[in-house]
Amino acid sequence: MNTITPLEKLTIPLGGQVIELQQLDYEAGGMSLLRTRIREKSRFTVFEIDPDSARQWGSALLRWADSQANDVSAQTTNPQVPE
């Protein structure tokens, strides 16, 4: 039997989607995969990726989040005053 280990569960505040991250280990062996399950109301999207792809995706998410934090920080320290 394959083994599924829950890793993380997030509920997205704006859309209410639920994202679950799980580690998937096949009974036959081989590398572990990261299973991502996204539930949006009654619709599910499920996909599994290898460690290298997860690393690339995670880095891309962090780069984007960091760029947004910098934008928010700049807006807070230098607010635009309407004329």
N, C-alpha and C positions, 0 to 999 in steps of 0.2 A: 504494500500500500504506500502511496506517495505521502509525504509529510508536508503539511502546510503550517508554518509558524507565523502568527500575527506579529507585525512589527510596529505599525503605527496606524492610527485612525484619526482622520481630520474631517471636520465639518466646515465647509466654506461658508462664511457668513452672508455674502451677497447673493449667492444662488441656491444655497442649501444643499449643494452636492456633498456627498460623503465619499471621501477618498480613503481606501484601505491599502496599506502596503503589507505584503506577506512574502515570506521566504518559501520557495517551493523546492523541495528536495525529492527527486524521483527515487523510487525503491531500487531501481537498477543501478543507481549511482550517477556519476557525472557531476558537472558543476551545478551549484545552486542558482536558481533564477529568482528575480524579483518580480512578483506578480503585483500588478496595480489594478485595483478594482475601483471604478468610478460609478457611483449610483446617483442618478438624477431622476427623481420621482420613481417611475416604474422601469426606467431604462438603465441597463448596465453596460459598461464598456470594460472589458478585461483584456489585459495584455501582459506578456511576460518578456523580460529583457535580461540580458547577460550582464555581468558585473561591469565590463568596460563601457557598455552603452549606458548603464545606470550612472556611472561616474561622469560621462559626458553630459548627460541630461541634467544631473545635479549641479554640475559646474555652470551650465547655461542658466539654470534657475537662479543660482546664487549671483551670477553676474547681473542678471536683470534686476533682482531684488536690491542689490547694492546700488545700482544706478538709480533706482527709484528712491531709495533712502537719501542719496545725495541730492536728488531733485527736491525732495520734501524739505530737507535741511536747508537748502539754499532759499527756498520760498519762505521758510520761517524766519531766517536771519535777515533776508532782504525782501520783505514783503512789497509787492507792487501796490502803490497808492494810486487809486483812480484819479484822473485829472478832472 
